[in-house]
Amino acid sequence: MTAIVWFRRDLRVHDHPALRAALDEADRVIPVFCFDDRLLHGRHASGPRTQFMLECLADLDESLKERGAGLVVRRGKPEEELRKFGADSIHFSGDVSPFARSRRIEGHAHPGLTVVDGMKPYVVFSPFYRAWQQQPRRKVLATPGRIALPDGIDPGMLPTLDELGLEQEVDEPIKGGETEARRRIGKPRMSPYLHFGCVSALEAEERAPSEDYRRSLAWRDFFHQVLLNHPENAHQEFQARYRGTLEWEDDVEALEAWKDGRTGYPLVDAGMRQLKREGWMPNQVRLVVASFLTKQLGIDWRRGERHFMRLLLDGDEANNNGNWQWITSVGVDPAPYYRRLYNPIRQMETHDPNGEYVRRYVPELGTAGYPQPIVDHAEARQRAIERYRAAAGNAV
């Protein structure tokens, strides 16, 4: 009997329920990854993230070869490519995005993407977190010993980023792969490895160094179950009263200044320059720069979401969308809009009081070469308050 393991966002061999199920069922297993142009060049296309994924796939290939197999690579629609193998069954890790669920593959979906699967829908984090803590966990699975490929399988070759028609747009990306991920569990910049499943979220929780880190994993699970149960969030605000009622500014110059880190607000500029240089930034800084775009500049959150998805190595539709809607005050886990109208100067004083983070990315701070603020915070804050009040008053 032959089974396929269709790898997607689970690029590892340790704690892999789909791989384990295939090995238990079949004497021959085909580990497959399909490069799907609908994803590579779709609305979430990203050269930096694809390059990180290629490194993860190379690491996965080595891990599989050590066990007697190797990664089988194809390019095309998985719905068509997987059928060509004539296997008896297909196993894969379940996913939550609308596109992932639209690819109709007859097979067996397994857990492995999140810490906890199958919770009832929640739209507020605190009750979700209490329930999440009480949910039973499955057992972390060991790495399999040997994996036998069927005879005569052409493994194909991993393409280069250039062959995929994409460009590496960040200068200093971190290295991908399960080997690197297992050294980083619980440390900063773990999120790209979780996004591509180089390490399982369940194992990350089991080895979590602090309650704060466990809570961050719960937020990840929270936003995943939100997108699963509300796929329309991928395109529109969760809160109906803000759909089509918020009057957004069409200020191209301000948007470009924000993208380039030229706003005159040091913490905002540092975060955006780090994103451009490394494809990553700390979560608190992400919230600050997102609040600045949507509330101080009054620019549609979807523009910021798309920019993040283009450059972030951990660009994840569920988390990215959830966080952008959260800080814009239009999504789940609602709070009054003014509570998430961050003052970027005060945020810098709180989170970077010595200026170490900011000066790493804005070395010209304090010189004539640093730009003046593109908006006055007090005036921009008042405009944001008026914008949200008008939207709420105009809601149907």
PETA-V691257 format. One record per residue. N is the residue number from 0. RES is the residue in one letter. SS is DSSP state (2 for helix, 1 for strand, 0 for the rest). NEAR is the number of other C-alpha atoms within 10 Angstrom. Layout:
N:RES:SS:NEAR ; N:RES:SS:NEAR
//
This chain:
0:M:0:11 ; 1:T:1:20 ; 2:A:1:26 ; 3:I:1:27 ; 4:V:1:24 ; 5:W:1:22 ; 6:F:0:23 ; 7:R:0:17 ; 8:R:0:19 ; 9:D:0:30 ; 10:L:0:26 ; 11:R:0:26 ; 12:V:0:25 ; 13:H:0:21 ; 14:D:0:21 ; 15:H:0:25 ; 16:P:2:23 ; 17:A:2:25 ; 18:L:2:29 ; 19:R:2:19 ; 20:A:2:16 ; 21:A:2:23 ; 22:L:2:20 ; 23:D:2:10 ; 24:E:2:14 ; 25:A:0:15 ; 26:D:0:14 ; 27:R:1:18 ; 28:V:1:23 ; 29:I:1:26 ; 30:P:1:25 ; 31:V:1:19 ; 32:F:1:21 ; 33:C:1:18 ; 34:F:1:17 ; 35:D:0:14 ; 36:D:2:14 ; 37:R:2:13 ; 38:L:2:14 ; 39:L:2:16 ; 40:H:0:14 ; 41:G:0:10 ; 42:R:0:11 ; 43:H:0:19 ; 44:A:0:19 ; 45:S:0:24 ; 46:G:2:23 ; 47:P:2:27 ; 48:R:2:25 ; 49:T:2:19 ; 50:Q:2:22 ; 51:F:2:22 ; 52:M:2:23 ; 53:L:2:18 ; 54:E:2:16 ; 55:C:2:25 ; 56:L:2:24 ; 57:A:2:19 ; 58:D:2:21 ; 59:L:2:24 ; 60:D:2:21 ; 61:E:2:14 ; 62:S:2:20 ; 63:L:2:21 ; 64:K:2:14 ; 65:E:0:13 ; 66:R:0:15 ; 67:G:0:13 ; 68:A:0:21 ; 69:G:0:21 ; 70:L:0:24 ; 71:V:1:20 ; 72:V:1:18 ; 73:R:1:20 ; 74:R:1:15 ; 75:G:0:13 ; 76:K:0:15 ; 77:P:2:19 ; 78:E:2:13 ; 79:E:2:10 ; 80:E:2:14 ; 81:L:2:21 ; 82:R:2:15 ; 83:K:2:9 ; 84:F:2:13 ; 85:G:0:10 ; 86:A:0:15 ; 87:D:0:12 ; 88:S:1:18 ; 89:I:1:22 ; 90:H:1:23 ; 91:F:1:25 ; 92:S:1:21 ; 93:G:0:20 ; 94:D:0:20 ; 95:V:0:19 ; 96:S:0:19 ; 97:P:2:17 ; 98:F:2:12 ; 99:A:2:12 ; 100:R:2:13 ; 101:S:2:8 ; 102:R:0:11 ; 103:R:0:10 ; 104:I:0:16 ; 105:E:0:11 ; 106:G:0:14 ; 107:H:1:15 ; 108:A:1:15 ; 109:H:1:18 ; 110:P:0:17 ; 111:G:0:26 ; 112:L:0:24 ; 113:T:0:21 ; 114:V:0:22 ; 115:V:0:21 ; 116:D:0:19 ; 117:G:0:8 ; 118:M:0:13 ; 119:K:0:9 ; 120:P:0:13 ; 121:Y:0:18 ; 122:V:0:18 ; 123:V:0:14 ; 124:F:2:17 ; 125:S:2:13 ; 126:P:2:10 ; 127:F:2:18 ; 128:Y:2:17 ; 129:R:2:11 ; 130:A:2:13 ; 131:W:2:20 ; 132:Q:2:13 ; 133:Q:2:8 ; 134:Q:0:14 ; 135:P:0:9 ; 136:R:0:13 ; 137:R:0:13 ; 138:K:0:10 ; 139:V:0:15 ; 140:L:0:13 ; 141:A:0:12 ; 142:T:0:15 ; 143:P:0:15 ; 144:G:0:10 ; 145:R:0:13 ; 146:I:0:20 ; 147:A:0:18 ; 148:L:0:20 ; 149:P:0:14 ; 150:D:0:7 ; 151:G:0:6 ; 152:I:0:10 ; 153:D:0:9 ; 154:P:0:15 ; 155:G:0:11 ; 156:M:0:11 ; 157:L:0:19 ; 158:P:0:13 ; 159:T:0:12 ; 160:L:0:16 ; 161:D:0:11 ; 162:E:0:9 ; 163:L:0:15 ; 164:G:0:11 ; 165:L:0:17 ; 166:E:0:14 ; 167:Q:0:16 ; 168:E:0:18 ; 169:V:0:19 ; 170:D:0:13 ; 171:E:0:14 ; 172:P:0:20 ; 173:I:0:13 ; 174:K:0:15 ; 175:G:0:23 ; 176:G:0:24 ; 177:E:2:27 ; 178:T:2:16 ; 179:E:2:17 ; 180:A:2:25 ; 181:R:2:17 ; 182:R:2:11 ; 183:R:2:15 ; 184:I:0:23 ; 185:G:0:19 ; 186:K:0:12 ; 187:P:0:9 ; 188:R:0:18 ; 189:M:0:19 ; 190:S:2:20 ; 191:P:2:25 ; 192:Y:2:29 ; 193:L:2:25 ; 194:H:2:24 ; 195:F:0:28 ; 196:G:0:26 ; 197:C:0:28 ; 198:V:0:31 ; 199:S:0:29 ; 200:A:2:26 ; 201:L:2:20 ; 202:E:2:18 ; 203:A:2:21 ; 204:E:2:20 ; 205:E:2:15 ; 206:R:0:13 ; 207:A:0:18 ; 208:P:0:13 ; 209:S:0:10 ; 210:E:2:10 ; 211:D:2:10 ; 212:Y:2:16 ; 213:R:2:20 ; 214:R:2:16 ; 215:S:2:13 ; 216:L:2:21 ; 217:A:2:23 ; 218:W:2:19 ; 219:R:2:23 ; 220:D:2:23 ; 221:F:2:28 ; 222:F:2:23 ; 223:H:2:23 ; 224:Q:2:24 ; 225:V:2:22 ; 226:L:2:20 ; 227:L:2:18 ; 228:N:2:16 ; 229:H:0:16 ; 230:P:2:18 ; 231:E:2:12 ; 232:N:2:21 ; 233:A:2:17 ; 234:H:0:9 ; 235:Q:0:17 ; 236:E:0:23 ; 237:F:0:23 ; 238:Q:0:14 ; 239:A:2:14 ; 240:R:2:16 ; 241:Y:2:21 ; 242:R:0:14 ; 243:G:0:13 ; 244:T:0:17 ; 245:L:0:20 ; 246:E:0:15 ; 247:W:0:15 ; 248:E:0:13 ; 249:D:0:12 ; 250:D:0:11 ; 251:V:2:10 ; 252:E:2:10 ; 253:A:2:19 ; 254:L:2:21 ; 255:E:2:12 ; 256:A:2:15 ; 257:W:2:25 ; 258:K:2:22 ; 259:D:2:17 ; 260:G:0:25 ; 261:R:0:23 ; 262:T:0:23 ; 263:G:0:17 ; 264:Y:0:24 ; 265:P:2:25 ; 266:L:2:28 ; 267:V:2:28 ; 268:D:2:22 ; 269:A:2:24 ; 270:G:2:28 ; 271:M:2:27 ; 272:R:2:23 ; 273:Q:2:23 ; 274:L:2:26 ; 275:K:2:22 ; 276:R:2:17 ; 277:E:2:19 ; 278:G:0:26 ; 279:W:0:26 ; 280:M:0:20 ; 281:P:0:12 ; 282:N:2:12 ; 283:Q:2:12 ; 284:V:2:19 ; 285:R:2:21 ; 286:L:2:20 ; 287:V:2:22 ; 288:V:2:26 ; 289:A:2:28 ; 290:S:2:26 ; 291:F:2:26 ; 292:L:2:22 ; 293:T:2:23 ; 294:K:2:30 ; 295:Q:2:25 ; 296:L:0:25 ; 297:G:0:24 ; 298:I:0:22 ; 299:D:0:18 ; 300:W:2:21 ; 301:R:2:17 ; 302:R:2:12 ; 303:G:2:21 ; 304:E:2:20 ; 305:R:2:17 ; 306:H:2:15 ; 307:F:2:27 ; 308:M:2:22 ; 309:R:2:19 ; 310:L:2:24 ; 311:L:0:23 ; 312:L:0:31 ; 313:D:0:23 ; 314:G:0:27 ; 315:D:0:21 ; 316:E:2:22 ; 317:A:2:23 ; 318:N:2:20 ; 319:N:2:22 ; 320:N:2:26 ; 321:G:2:28 ; 322:N:2:22 ; 323:W:2:22 ; 324:Q:2:24 ; 325:W:2:22 ; 326:I:2:26 ; 327:T:2:25 ; 328:S:0:26 ; 329:V:0:24 ; 330:G:0:24 ; 331:V:0:21 ; 332:D:0:14 ; 333:P:0:17 ; 334:A:0:13 ; 335:P:0:10 ; 336:Y:2:17 ; 337:Y:2:14 ; 338:R:2:9 ; 339:R:2:16 ; 340:L:0:22 ; 341:Y:0:20 ; 342:N:0:16 ; 343:P:2:20 ; 344:I:2:14 ; 345:R:2:12 ; 346:Q:2:16 ; 347:M:2:20 ; 348:E:2:12 ; 349:T:2:10 ; 350:H:2:13 ; 351:D:0:13 ; 352:P:0:12 ; 353:N:0:11 ; 354:G:0:15 ; 355:E:2:10 ; 356:Y:2:17 ; 357:V:2:21 ; 358:R:2:15 ; 359:R:2:12 ; 360:Y:2:19 ; 361:V:0:21 ; 362:P:0:12 ; 363:E:0:12 ; 364:L:0:16 ; 365:G:0:11 ; 366:T:0:8 ; 367:A:0:8 ; 368:G:0:9 ; 369:Y:0:16 ; 370:P:0:16 ; 371:Q:0:12 ; 372:P:0:12 ; 373:I:0:16 ; 374:V:0:15 ; 375:D:0:11 ; 376:H:2:19 ; 377:A:2:11 ; 378:E:2:10 ; 379:A:2:16 ; 380:R:2:21 ; 381:Q:2:12 ; 382:R:2:16 ; 383:A:2:22 ; 384:I:2:15 ; 385:E:2:12 ; 386:R:2:18 ; 387:Y:2:20 ; 388:R:2:13 ; 389:A:2:14 ; 390:A:2:18 ; 391:A:2:15 ; 392:G:2:12 ; 393:N:2:13 ; 394:A:0:13 ; 395:V:0:10
//
